Amino acid sequence: MPLAAQRSGNAFPVEDFLQALTAQLDRAQDTLALKVRTGRPLTWALKDLSLDLHVFVEVDGEGRVLMRSAGANEEGASVVHLSLAAITRPMVEENTLSMHDDTDPRTIDELRISGHLDDEDRRRLDMVGVRTVGQLRRMTTDTSPAAVEATIGLPVDRLRALLEQASRPAVTGHQVMRRDGSPLIRIQGVNLSDGSTPEVRLAGELVEVLEAKPQQLLVRPRGHHDEGPIEVQVGGQRATGWFRLPAEARAPQAGASGSSPNGHGSSSNGHAADAEVA
């Protein structure tokens, strides 16, 4: 390919073009996988895609190959032929991570509030398909921050700051349910347990923790609790949220007790069933 006689400020590195193109194809791949999981069959497939790029090829002072799009009636441009092979449904499903497998589905944008991540850093992560905190952790599980910086250009200090923030506990929501006729609250989030039972307060009061997992806690509110702040203390770090018990969840449930000889309600197997309250 001939080198352009003069360089233009509109030239872009070849790898940036390929990464931008494949990032958009990855998004299309994720969308197809979600479509399959809704039960709707695929109705189309991309068989062949060919692009003819009329560009001037340049080499900068760092030895990077750059391309600049040719303008209208501009002569001397090279023609770059780019062909993409078809992908099949099995290939889509095999290479697309299920969202159910993501241990931390928070988006990377939710970590930007700390100021550690600028738009260029976000673009670098998006190019390699990292859009959730869980994907960020997976990418760095067996890869050092220095290797990530060398590969995609994300500075080590920013990556470490992101990982540190991602490791903090966070409350993302809650659900109200009933067991034995009494209301319970399932607190949803990430990093809510480090293997030991965390300390949980509702409206400023300590409450009993019945189950503790990194992504959810099951707690028993006190009789007078209706709504207020949630505070979870894990390993010296605190996560906060807000809870509200609907009136129907706080009120006694008809037939919830006294209808079974074992005292656990009307469950036929002798175990109280959990009922979610909308």
N, C-alpha and C positions, 0 to 999 in steps of 0.2 A: 504494500500500500504506500503511496507517495505521502511524504510529509508536507503539511501546509507551509507555505512560505512565511506566513505571518500567523502568530497565535492570537486567539480570541479569548476574551473573558468569559464567553459562553461555553468553552470546552469543559467536558466532564470526564472523570476517570472511567475507564471501561468497567471496572468492578462495581462502581456505583450504579451504573446503568443496569448491569446484570442483577445486582442485589435488589434494586427497586422493582425490576420486572418479576423476579422470583418471589419477592415479598407479596406482591399483589396476587400472584398465582397461588401462594400459600393461603391467602385469605379466601380465595375462591374454593380451594380444596377443603378448608374448614367448613365453609358454607355447604358444600356438597355433602360432607359427612353428617352435618346436623340435619340436612334434609332427609337423609337415609334413616336417621334415628327417629324422625317423626312418623315413620311408616309409609311415607310417600316414595314411590320408586323413582329412580333417576329417569328423566325423559330426554336427556340430551347428553352428548359427550363431545369434547374437543378432540377431533381426530388429528388434524394437522394445523399448525399455525406457522406461517412463514413471513418474515419481515425483511424488507430490503431497506437498509439504512444508507442514505446518501450523506456521507460525512467526510470531513477532513481529519486525518489522523495526525496527532502531534505527540511529542515526547517532551516532558518538562525536565527541569533541572535535576529532579530526584529520580529520573528514570522511569516515571509512570507514563503509561500510554493513555493519551487523552483523545476523545472524539468531540468534534464540533459539527453540529448539523449544518448542512449546506443551505444557503439561502436560495431564494428564487432566482433562476437564471445564472447561478454561480457555477462556473466551470472548474474542472479539475478535481472534483470530489471523488472519493472511492465509494464503491458499493459493497456494503457488508451484508451478506446473506445470513440470516439467523432463522433456524428452523427448530420448532419445539415438537417433541414426540407426544403422542396421545397418552393419556393416563386412564386407567380402568378403575372401576368401582373397588375391586380388591386392593388396588394400590392406594386409593384414597383412604380406605379404612385402615390399612396396615400402617400408613405413615402419618395418620392424624391422631393425636392424643385425645382420648375421651375426656371431656370436661369433668366427668365423674371421678377421674383419676387424679385430678389436680388437688394437691393437698392444701393449697392456698389460692383460691380463685380471685383474690383481690387484684384489680388491675394495677399495672405499673404506675398509672396516672395517680392512683391514690397515695403513692409514696412521694409524689412530687411536691407535696405541701411543705416538706422539710427544706426545699431549696437545693437539695443535693443533685437534682437531675434537671438539666436544661433540655431545650428542644432538640439539640443536636445529639445529646446522649440518648434521648428517647427514640430518635430516628435510627441510631445505631442498633439499639436493642430490637426495634421493630423489624429491621432488616434480617435478623437471624431468627425471627419468629417468637421473640420473648415479649409476651403481652400481659402475663400475669406474674404475681409474686412467686407462685409455685414453679413456673417455668424458669424464673430467674434462679431460684435455689437449685433446680435440677441442672441447669447449665453450669453452675459453679461447684457441684458436688465433687466431681473428679477433676476439676480444672482450676488452676490457681488464678487469682485476680490478675497477676502479671501476664499470664497467657491470654486471658480475655482481652486485656489492653492491647497486646501485640496483634491480636487477630482482628478485633473490631474497633479498636481505638478508644474504648471506654476507660477513662483514667482509673487507676487502682484505688485512689483515695475515695472517689465517688462511689465506686462499686462496693467498697467495704462499708461506706456509710449507708448505702442502700440495704446491704445484707444485715447490718446491725439494726436498722429500723424495722426491717421485715421480721426480725426475730423477736420483736417486742409483742407482748400480748395485745389483742384488740378484740373488742366486742362489736359484732356486725349486725346482730339482731336477736330476737327472742321469740319463743312460742309458748303459749299457755296451754296446759293439758291438765287432765284429772286422773288421779289414781286413788282408789278407795274413797271416792267422793270428795277428795281434797284437791285443791289446785296446786300444781307444780309449775315451775318455769324452766324451760330449756333455753339456756343462754348459748347463742351461737357465736362463733368467732374463730380466732387462730391463736395458737400458743397459749391456750388457757390453762394448760397443766404441764408441768415438767416431770411428771411421774408421781408427785405427791399431791395431796388434796389442797387446793388453793383456798385462800380466805375470801369469802364472798359476803358483801354487804348489800342489802336492799334498803333504800331510803335511809342509809346510815346505820343500819342494824345488822349484826352478824346473823346469817341464816345457815341452816343445815345443808351441806352438799351431799347429795345422794350418789351421784355419779360424776366422775371427772375424766374427761378426755381432752386432748389438745384442741379439738374443734368444737366441743360442746360440753356444757356443764348442766346437770340437773339439780335444781335446788328447791327447797321447800320454803315458800314465803310464810311470814307470820300471819295470824288471823286478821290483823288490822291493816295489812298492806293492801294498797290499791294501786298506787303508782309512785314513781320516784326514780332516783338515780341508781344505777347498777355500778358496783365497784368490785373488781376482781384483782386480788393481790397475788402475783406469781413471781417467785424468785426475786423479790425486792422491786419488781416493776408493777405498775398499776394500769389496768384497762378500765374504761368507763363506758357506760351506755345509759339507756333509759328503759324502764319497764312500765307496763300498764296492764292491770287485770280487768277484763271486761266485767260488767256487773253480773252477768250470768255465771262467770267463773267464780266470783266471790260468794254468790248466794248458795245455800245448801241445795244439793241436787236431789230431786225426788227419787226415792227408792235406792239411794246410794248406800244405805246401811240398813241393817236389821232384816234384810230380805234373804239372807243366806246363813246357814248354821255356822259357817266358819267366820262370820263377821266381816267378810270382804266384799259384800255386795252380791250381785246376782250372777257372777261369773261361774259358769258351770264346771270349770276345771279347778276351782278353788284358788285361782290367782286373779288378782284385780287387773282388769284391762285398762290400758292407757287410752284416754279419749282426748283428742286435740280439740281445743276451744278456739274458734275463729276470732 
